[in-house]
Amino acid sequence: PDSFGVIHIGETFTAYLGALNVHDSEKVRNLSVSATLQTPTKRFQMPSSLENKPPTTAKERQNYTPIHISPHTGVDAIISRPLEETGQHILRVEVSYGGYDDPLAVQFSSVDGGDNSKNNPRKTLRKFYRFHVSSPLQIRELTLRGGESTCFVSLAVENATPVDTGVSGGLTISQTDFQPYTGLIAKRVKSKSSISNSNKTAVELYDESGRLNPGESKRYMFEVKAASENAALRGIARGDELGKAIVTWRKAMGEAGRIASTFVYCPPSAATAENEVLAAESGSNEEEDRFVVHGSGLSVDVAAASANRSASHAPSEIPNVKPLDDVYPVTVTPISPPSHMAIGEPMDVQVLIVNHGEKVLNLQIQMRLSLMKGVLVTGQSFKNLGEIQPNGGSVVSKIRLLAMLPGLFFIRGCHIVDLNTGMEIKQPTLFSVYVENPNIGSTKLEL
């Protein structure tokens, strides 16, 4: 046909090739039909049983079987290929027939009943079919750090089919997966509901079906973390590849399509060198309330920045920006911090203090009460850590926290002080915790 209709990326393009001899008495000899699919950037051959070009060598002749079409008969074949690009596509079809039955044989004379190049030349016919491939879905990613070796990836899948196309653009999301990078694993985070399907309303069942009309969207969340203990020790640093999302959908008649998102990367920690420079230049002393899940991952970023700088022997990759390991020569990272706390119940949290510098430091950890809200430090708030060796030397300490109010709170107010020089290193938000009132229920997530 002249038009293939609406075609989406991820679908399998299937075409029917047919050749019909409409002559009353003449036979079509040595038929060959070849097809090529040209995308915006590549060209693909689409082989079929009709692609049967005459041989040019004696070796090819041994395996060659010509295709002849008798009058009022025809031959056909089906070709297919998954569509991986959007934009203009061209299906190029070339039909050739005629010529000698044996191009390598000696030319027979007309008296002997043989063909010759004058009365039976090889004929060629080309046809071009243009069609446009569009993307029915738009995938947007939001990634949050979940500590040293964990990230949370939130995917918003939207039906981007135009509403005014005059055709039904509804799709049904049949499957959503996250394909993690080597060494990582991904798990879907689902809301745990206590309502059985038999007691759900029609609207609730419809929302869970994955049906998306044009303009509608649905959000999915995945937890991506290290697959082994060795990988967890190394951690997931800023800029590390996490993987990509793969969404499978079906149209009204069951046609399946599959689309992948762009590669998702680990975001920077809540406190970066760029934010510190901008805050210093603007004269603002306010700390940004960025949501942090189970730790910021700052220690891994600082270690990676220090290792990269040592390998490249460069002071900084970004001009006029202080390297991250210079901003935070010492980092404080919570070890398995709690995600929930109850009002009035103290909880001990272990923290890992790492010296990323090149000198031995005599350190003291301080939890300053005036900078804490909702969740406060209780007991000893200043603690001497002793001398910590350079280049990754570390020590584990413990702080005791007490929740005072319900809600979501940031654990901040942590400072590291070098007792020998008086240098203070203000730490970013350690982690976020949700404080519950024991008398009020809450909805939890199931991993």
C-alpha positions, 0 to 999 in steps of 0.5 A, a space after each residue: 500500500 501507499 501508506 502503512 498507517 501509524 507505526 511506532 518504534 519498538 514494533 516489528 515492521 512486517 511487509 508482504 512481498 508478492 509478484 504476479 504474472 498477469 500475462 496470458 502466455 509469457 512466462 516470467 523467468 529468473 525472478 528475483 525480489 530484494 528488499 532493503 529498509 533504510 532508517 535515518 542512520 542505517 540501511 538493513 538488507 531484508 532477505 527473503 525466499 524471493 531474493 534469487 539473483 542469477 549467479 556470476 560464477 561457476 561455483 554459484 551456478 551449482 547451487 542456483 535454482 531459478 524462479 519462473 512464474 507461469 502466466 496468471 500465477 504468482 509467488 510471495 514472501 514475508 519480511 520483517 524487522 524490529 524498528 529501533 529508530 524514529 523518523 522517516 523510513 524507506 522500504 526499497 523493493 527491487 524486482 528483476 527478471 529475464 536474461 539467460 537461464 545460464 549466464 555462463 553458458 555459451 550463447 545459443 543462436 536463435 536457430 537452436 532455440 536459445 535466448 540472446 541478450 537482444 531479445 531477452 534482456 534482464 529487466 529491473 523495476 524499483 519501488 519505494 515505500 516511505 513511512 514515518 516511525 514515531 515514539 508512542 511513549 515518553 520515559 522520564 527518569 528521576 534518580 535518588 541516592 540510597 546510600 553507598 551502594 544503592 539508588 532508587 530510580 523513578 520512571 514516569 511513562 507517558 503516552 505521547 500519542 497526539 490526541 488529534 490524530 483521528 485514531 485511537 491512540 490508547 496503549 496498554 503497558 504489559 510489562 515494565 522492567 529495569 535492565 541493570 548494568 553488570 554487577 548490579 541488580 534491580 527490584 521493583 518497588 510496589 505498594 503493598 495493598 491490603 485490599 483483595 482484587 475482589 473488593 476493589 472498585 472498577 476504577 482501582 482495577 482500571 488504574 492497575 491494568 496499565 491502560 494509558 490513553 493519550 496524555 496519561 502517564 504512570 510511574 514505576 519505581 525500582 531499587 538498584 543496588 550492588 549484586 555482591 559484597 565486593 561490589 557493595 564495598 566499592 559502592 556506586 559513585 556519581 556518574 556510574 551507569 545504572 542501566 536502562 528501563 525497558 517498557 513493553 506495550 500492546 495496542 488494541 488489536 494485540 500488536 506488541 511494541 518494546 521501547 528502551 529508555 536512555 541509560 540512567 546514571 547515578 546522580 551526585 550526592 546531595 552536597 557537591 563542590 558545585 553547590 558549595 561554590 555557588 552558595 559561597 558566591 551568592 553569600 547564602 548560608 542556607 542548606 538545600 533540603 534535598 531528599 536523601 534516602 538511607 544516606 547521601 553516598 558522599 563518601 563514595 563520590 569523594 573517594 572516586 573524585 580523589 582516585 580520578 584526580 590522582 590518575 589524571 594528575 589534573 587539579 579539577 575537571 571543571 574550571 573554577 570549581 574546587 574538587 570534591 575531595 578538597 571540599 570534604 577531606 573527611 566524610 561521615 557516612 551512616 551505616 545501615 541507617 533506619 528508615 523509620 523511627 518512633 516518637 520518644 524511642 532513642 536509637 543508636 546509629 553507627 557512622 563511618 568516618 573516612 579520612 580522604 586527605 594525605 595527612 594524619 588527622 586528630 578528629 572530633 565528631 560533633 552533633 550540634 543540637 542547634 542545627 537539628 530539627 524533629 530528630 535530636 541527638 541525645 547523650 554524648 554529642 561531641 566525641 573524640 575519634 583519635 588520629 585517623 590515617 590518611 588515604 582512606 583511613 577510617 573509624 566507626 563511631 556511634 550517635 544516639 538519636 531521639 525523635 520528637 515529632 512525627 514526619 519526615 526529617 533530615 539528620 543534619 548538624 554533623 561537623 568534623 573538627 581537626 583538634 590540631 589545626 581547628 579546621 571544621 568540616 561541615 557535613 551535609 545531610 546524613 540521611 532522611 528518616 520518617 518518624 511515626 506516631 505509634 498510635 497512627 498506622 502507615 502505608 509501607 512499600 514492599 521490595 
